[in-house]
Amino acid sequence: MLTFDLASKDACFQFLDNLKMIRRATNLFDNKSLAIHPASPIYGSFSQTQREAMNISDKTIRLSVGLESADSLFEDIRQALEVH
């Protein structure tokens, strides 16, 4: 599990939309890699101050890594980060 920030909330949703192999889902402990924008579905009811105290911003992506090959994951992330 890891989190990283992108330039903006819009960039987060563009990244998620561009993923081809990694699925967008909120569950954890799957054998497939999953990514979400945690500020929306999980922490949407929290205030901005509360989310910031937990280091969750509107720019944060959470990635739960599954059993796919590292090369496949890197390629999916790389192509999803490209500006189209």
Rosetta constraint file for C-alpha pairs under 8 A:
AtomPair CA 1 CA 62 HARMONIC 7.25 0.50
AtomPair CA 1 CA 63 HARMONIC 5.69 0.50
AtomPair CA 1 CA 64 HARMONIC 4.42 0.50
AtomPair CA 1 CA 65 HARMONIC 6.02 0.50
AtomPair CA 2 CA 62 HARMONIC 5.91 0.50
AtomPair CA 2 CA 63 HARMONIC 5.37 0.50
AtomPair CA 2 CA 64 HARMONIC 6.58 0.50
AtomPair CA 3 CA 60 HARMONIC 6.55 0.50
AtomPair CA 3 CA 61 HARMONIC 5.48 0.50
AtomPair CA 3 CA 62 HARMONIC 4.41 0.50
AtomPair CA 3 CA 63 HARMONIC 6.03 0.50
AtomPair CA 4 CA 60 HARMONIC 5.58 0.50
AtomPair CA 4 CA 61 HARMONIC 5.46 0.50
AtomPair CA 4 CA 62 HARMONIC 6.78 0.50
AtomPair CA 5 CA 57 HARMONIC 7.92 0.50
AtomPair CA 5 CA 59 HARMONIC 5.00 0.50
AtomPair CA 5 CA 60 HARMONIC 4.32 0.50
AtomPair CA 5 CA 61 HARMONIC 6.06 0.50
AtomPair CA 6 CA 11 HARMONIC 6.28 0.50
AtomPair CA 6 CA 12 HARMONIC 6.18 0.50
AtomPair CA 6 CA 59 HARMONIC 5.28 0.50
AtomPair CA 6 CA 60 HARMONIC 6.51 0.50
AtomPair CA 6 CA 61 HARMONIC 7.55 0.50
AtomPair CA 7 CA 11 HARMONIC 6.11 0.50
AtomPair CA 7 CA 12 HARMONIC 7.81 0.50
AtomPair CA 7 CA 59 HARMONIC 6.41 0.50
AtomPair CA 8 CA 12 HARMONIC 6.43 0.50
AtomPair CA 8 CA 58 HARMONIC 7.00 0.50
AtomPair CA 8 CA 59 HARMONIC 4.99 0.50
AtomPair CA 9 CA 13 HARMONIC 6.55 0.50
AtomPair CA 9 CA 58 HARMONIC 5.20 0.50
AtomPair CA 9 CA 59 HARMONIC 4.88 0.50
AtomPair CA 9 CA 60 HARMONIC 7.83 0.50
AtomPair CA 10 CA 14 HARMONIC 6.17 0.50
AtomPair CA 11 CA 15 HARMONIC 6.03 0.50
AtomPair CA 11 CA 59 HARMONIC 7.72 0.50
AtomPair CA 12 CA 16 HARMONIC 6.26 0.50
AtomPair CA 12 CA 37 HARMONIC 6.82 0.50
AtomPair CA 12 CA 59 HARMONIC 6.30 0.50
AtomPair CA 12 CA 60 HARMONIC 7.19 0.50
AtomPair CA 12 CA 61 HARMONIC 6.61 0.50
AtomPair CA 13 CA 17 HARMONIC 6.03 0.50
AtomPair CA 13 CA 37 HARMONIC 7.46 0.50
AtomPair CA 14 CA 18 HARMONIC 6.10 0.50
AtomPair CA 14 CA 80 HARMONIC 7.82 0.50
AtomPair CA 15 CA 19 HARMONIC 6.46 0.50
AtomPair CA 15 CA 80 HARMONIC 5.13 0.50
AtomPair CA 15 CA 81 HARMONIC 5.79 0.50
AtomPair CA 16 CA 24 HARMONIC 6.76 0.50
AtomPair CA 16 CA 35 HARMONIC 7.17 0.50
AtomPair CA 16 CA 36 HARMONIC 7.22 0.50
AtomPair CA 16 CA 80 HARMONIC 7.32 0.50
AtomPair CA 17 CA 80 HARMONIC 7.83 0.50
AtomPair CA 18 CA 79 HARMONIC 7.47 0.50
AtomPair CA 18 CA 80 HARMONIC 4.64 0.50
AtomPair CA 18 CA 81 HARMONIC 7.77 0.50
AtomPair CA 19 CA 23 HARMONIC 7.23 0.50
AtomPair CA 19 CA 76 HARMONIC 6.08 0.50
AtomPair CA 19 CA 77 HARMONIC 6.86 0.50
AtomPair CA 19 CA 79 HARMONIC 7.61 0.50
AtomPair CA 19 CA 80 HARMONIC 5.22 0.50
AtomPair CA 20 CA 76 HARMONIC 6.34 0.50
AtomPair CA 20 CA 80 HARMONIC 7.90 0.50
AtomPair CA 21 CA 73 HARMONIC 7.71 0.50
AtomPair CA 21 CA 76 HARMONIC 6.38 0.50
AtomPair CA 22 CA 32 HARMONIC 7.39 0.50
AtomPair CA 22 CA 33 HARMONIC 5.22 0.50
AtomPair CA 22 CA 34 HARMONIC 5.47 0.50
AtomPair CA 22 CA 35 HARMONIC 6.68 0.50
AtomPair CA 22 CA 73 HARMONIC 7.49 0.50
AtomPair CA 22 CA 76 HARMONIC 7.18 0.50
AtomPair CA 23 CA 32 HARMONIC 7.78 0.50
AtomPair CA 23 CA 33 HARMONIC 6.48 0.50
AtomPair CA 23 CA 34 HARMONIC 4.84 0.50
AtomPair CA 23 CA 35 HARMONIC 6.16 0.50
AtomPair CA 24 CA 34 HARMONIC 5.56 0.50
AtomPair CA 24 CA 35 HARMONIC 4.93 0.50
AtomPair CA 24 CA 36 HARMONIC 5.55 0.50
AtomPair CA 25 CA 34 HARMONIC 5.73 0.50
AtomPair CA 25 CA 35 HARMONIC 6.15 0.50
AtomPair CA 25 CA 36 HARMONIC 6.02 0.50
AtomPair CA 26 CA 34 HARMONIC 7.57 0.50
AtomPair CA 26 CA 35 HARMONIC 7.50 0.50
AtomPair CA 26 CA 36 HARMONIC 6.26 0.50
AtomPair CA 26 CA 41 HARMONIC 7.80 0.50
AtomPair CA 26 CA 42 HARMONIC 7.82 0.50
AtomPair CA 27 CA 34 HARMONIC 7.91 0.50
AtomPair CA 28 CA 34 HARMONIC 7.75 0.50
AtomPair CA 28 CA 64 HARMONIC 6.77 0.50
AtomPair CA 29 CA 64 HARMONIC 7.66 0.50
AtomPair CA 30 CA 34 HARMONIC 7.84 0.50
AtomPair CA 30 CA 66 HARMONIC 6.51 0.50
AtomPair CA 31 CA 65 HARMONIC 8.00 0.50
AtomPair CA 31 CA 66 HARMONIC 4.64 0.50
AtomPair CA 31 CA 67 HARMONIC 5.53 0.50
AtomPair CA 32 CA 65 HARMONIC 6.97 0.50
AtomPair CA 32 CA 66 HARMONIC 4.23 0.50
AtomPair CA 32 CA 67 HARMONIC 5.98 0.50
AtomPair CA 32 CA 68 HARMONIC 6.86 0.50
AtomPair CA 33 CA 63 HARMONIC 7.20 0.50
AtomPair CA 33 CA 64 HARMONIC 5.51 0.50
AtomPair CA 33 CA 65 HARMONIC 4.46 0.50
AtomPair CA 33 CA 66 HARMONIC 4.12 0.50
AtomPair CA 33 CA 67 HARMONIC 7.17 0.50
AtomPair CA 33 CA 68 HARMONIC 7.28 0.50
AtomPair CA 34 CA 63 HARMONIC 5.80 0.50
AtomPair CA 34 CA 64 HARMONIC 5.14 0.50
AtomPair CA 34 CA 65 HARMONIC 6.61 0.50
AtomPair CA 34 CA 66 HARMONIC 7.46 0.50
AtomPair CA 35 CA 61 HARMONIC 6.85 0.50
AtomPair CA 35 CA 62 HARMONIC 5.54 0.50
AtomPair CA 35 CA 63 HARMONIC 4.46 0.50
AtomPair CA 35 CA 64 HARMONIC 6.28 0.50
AtomPair CA 36 CA 61 HARMONIC 5.82 0.50
AtomPair CA 36 CA 62 HARMONIC 5.43 0.50
AtomPair CA 36 CA 63 HARMONIC 6.80 0.50
AtomPair CA 37 CA 41 HARMONIC 7.43 0.50
AtomPair CA 37 CA 58 HARMONIC 7.76 0.50
AtomPair CA 37 CA 59 HARMONIC 7.99 0.50
AtomPair CA 37 CA 60 HARMONIC 6.22 0.50
AtomPair CA 37 CA 61 HARMONIC 4.89 0.50
AtomPair CA 37 CA 62 HARMONIC 6.34 0.50
AtomPair CA 38 CA 42 HARMONIC 5.38 0.50
AtomPair CA 38 CA 43 HARMONIC 6.20 0.50
AtomPair CA 38 CA 44 HARMONIC 7.96 0.50
AtomPair CA 38 CA 56 HARMONIC 7.37 0.50
AtomPair CA 38 CA 60 HARMONIC 7.02 0.50
AtomPair CA 38 CA 61 HARMONIC 6.67 0.50
AtomPair CA 38 CA 62 HARMONIC 6.52 0.50
AtomPair CA 39 CA 43 HARMONIC 4.79 0.50
AtomPair CA 39 CA 44 HARMONIC 5.40 0.50
AtomPair CA 39 CA 51 HARMONIC 7.47 0.50
AtomPair CA 39 CA 56 HARMONIC 6.44 0.50
AtomPair CA 39 CA 57 HARMONIC 6.42 0.50
AtomPair CA 39 CA 58 HARMONIC 5.78 0.50
AtomPair CA 39 CA 60 HARMONIC 7.34 0.50
AtomPair CA 40 CA 44 HARMONIC 4.65 0.50
AtomPair CA 40 CA 58 HARMONIC 7.94 0.50
AtomPair CA 43 CA 51 HARMONIC 7.07 0.50
AtomPair CA 46 CA 50 HARMONIC 5.93 0.50
AtomPair CA 46 CA 51 HARMONIC 6.27 0.50
AtomPair CA 47 CA 51 HARMONIC 6.27 0.50
AtomPair CA 48 CA 52 HARMONIC 6.09 0.50
AtomPair CA 48 CA 57 HARMONIC 7.67 0.50
AtomPair CA 49 CA 53 HARMONIC 6.22 0.50
AtomPair CA 50 CA 54 HARMONIC 6.59 0.50
AtomPair CA 51 CA 55 HARMONIC 6.25 0.50
AtomPair CA 51 CA 56 HARMONIC 4.96 0.50
AtomPair CA 51 CA 57 HARMONIC 6.28 0.50
AtomPair CA 52 CA 56 HARMONIC 5.40 0.50
AtomPair CA 52 CA 57 HARMONIC 5.94 0.50
AtomPair CA 56 CA 60 HARMONIC 6.08 0.50
AtomPair CA 68 CA 72 HARMONIC 6.72 0.50
AtomPair CA 68 CA 73 HARMONIC 6.75 0.50
AtomPair CA 69 CA 73 HARMONIC 6.38 0.50
AtomPair CA 70 CA 74 HARMONIC 6.08 0.50
AtomPair CA 71 CA 75 HARMONIC 6.12 0.50
AtomPair CA 72 CA 76 HARMONIC 6.20 0.50
AtomPair CA 73 CA 77 HARMONIC 6.18 0.50
AtomPair CA 74 CA 78 HARMONIC 5.94 0.50
AtomPair CA 75 CA 79 HARMONIC 6.13 0.50
AtomPair CA 76 CA 80 HARMONIC 6.10 0.50
AtomPair CA 77 CA 81 HARMONIC 6.19 0.50
AtomPair CA 78 CA 82 HARMONIC 6.63 0.50
